[in-house]
Amino acid sequence: MVLENRFVGSQYNDLGEYFCELTEILDNITEEKRLSRRHYILAKPCDLRDGVLPIRLPGCTVGGIFLDDNKVIARIKIDGNYYRDIYPGDINEILKNYVGEKIIIEHD
């Protein structure tokens, strides 16, 4: 899964925030489809080292992507928080389709 820098070419380029196919699915599956409320993946070097990439909406972490040592997705989970009701009950089953994909960060 290719992660594309959310702020490519801007002064915020180094924030480590990315869009990808998974964030697009999450945006389209929820009722919150405003640009200011888009899902993004936080993939700073420390997150990659720890093997957990937070899945975020502005102001809130809604879940995580758990990686193995080769940056391959081992598990994805949307977990309990007050945003939980915007996702269908089987959201974690839907996201299992991405398990086994390698995370590739697109460099600008």
C-alpha positions as CSV (number, residue, x, y, z in Angstrom):
1,M,0.0,0.0,0.0
2,V,1.5,3.3,-1.1
3,L,1.3,6.2,1.4
4,E,1.1,9.6,-0.3
5,N,2.2,12.7,1.6
6,R,-0.8,14.7,2.6
7,F,1.1,18.0,2.4
8,V,3.5,17.3,-0.5
9,G,5.3,20.5,-1.5
10,S,4.1,22.6,1.4
11,Q,5.7,23.8,4.6
12,Y,3.9,20.9,6.4
13,N,5.6,18.3,4.2
14,D,7.6,16.8,7.1
15,L,4.6,16.1,9.4
16,G,4.4,12.4,8.4
17,E,0.7,12.5,7.5
18,Y,-0.3,10.3,4.6
19,F,-3.3,9.4,2.5
20,C,-3.7,6.0,0.8
21,E,-6.3,3.6,-0.5
22,L,-7.3,2.6,3.0
23,T,-7.9,6.2,4.1
24,E,-10.0,6.7,1.0
25,I,-12.2,3.6,1.9
26,L,-12.6,5.0,5.5
27,D,-13.6,8.4,4.1
28,N,-16.2,6.9,1.8
29,I,-17.6,4.4,4.4
30,T,-18.4,7.1,6.9
31,E,-20.9,9.9,6.9
32,E,-18.1,12.4,7.6
33,K,-17.1,13.2,4.1
34,R,-15.7,16.7,4.5
35,L,-12.2,17.6,3.4
36,S,-11.4,18.9,6.9
37,R,-12.4,15.5,8.3
38,R,-10.4,13.2,6.1
39,H,-8.7,10.1,7.5
40,Y,-5.0,10.0,7.4
41,I,-2.1,7.7,8.4
42,L,0.6,9.0,10.7
43,A,3.9,7.4,9.6
44,K,6.7,9.2,11.3
45,P,10.1,7.4,11.6
46,C,9.3,6.6,15.3
47,D,5.9,5.0,14.3
48,L,7.6,2.9,11.7
49,R,10.2,1.8,14.2
50,D,7.5,0.9,16.7
51,G,5.5,-1.0,14.0
52,V,2.2,0.8,14.7
53,L,0.9,3.5,12.3
54,P,-2.0,5.5,13.9
55,I,-5.1,5.9,11.7
56,R,-6.4,9.4,12.5
57,L,-9.2,11.9,11.9
58,P,-8.2,15.4,12.9
59,G,-8.0,15.5,16.7
60,C,-8.5,11.8,17.2
61,T,-6.8,8.5,16.7
62,V,-9.4,6.0,15.5
63,G,-7.2,2.9,15.1
64,G,-3.9,1.6,14.0
65,I,-2.1,-0.4,11.4
66,F,0.2,-3.0,13.0
67,L,3.3,-3.9,10.9
68,D,5.8,-6.7,11.0
69,D,9.6,-6.2,10.9
70,N,9.4,-5.9,7.0
71,K,6.7,-3.1,7.1
72,V,4.0,-5.6,6.0
73,I,0.6,-5.1,7.5
74,A,-0.1,-7.8,10.1
75,R,-3.3,-6.3,11.5
76,I,-5.5,-3.3,11.2
77,K,-7.9,-2.3,13.9
78,I,-10.5,0.5,14.4
79,D,-11.0,0.5,18.1
80,G,-13.2,2.0,20.8
81,N,-13.6,5.8,20.9
82,Y,-16.3,8.3,20.5
83,Y,-16.1,8.1,16.7
84,R,-16.9,4.4,16.7
85,D,-20.5,5.0,15.7
86,I,-19.5,6.4,12.3
87,Y,-18.2,3.0,11.1
88,P,-20.2,-0.1,10.2
89,G,-20.1,-2.9,12.8
90,D,-17.9,-5.0,10.5
91,I,-15.3,-2.4,9.8
92,N,-12.4,-4.5,11.1
93,E,-13.5,-7.4,8.9
94,I,-13.5,-5.0,5.9
95,L,-10.0,-3.8,6.7
96,K,-8.6,-7.4,6.8
97,N,-8.3,-7.1,3.0
98,Y,-5.2,-5.0,3.5
99,V,-3.4,-7.6,5.8
100,G,-0.3,-8.8,3.9
101,E,0.3,-5.6,2.0
102,K,3.7,-3.9,2.3
103,I,3.7,-0.2,3.4
104,I,5.6,1.9,0.8
105,I,6.1,5.6,1.5
106,E,6.0,7.7,-1.6
107,H,8.9,10.2,-1.5
108,D,8.4,13.6,-3.0
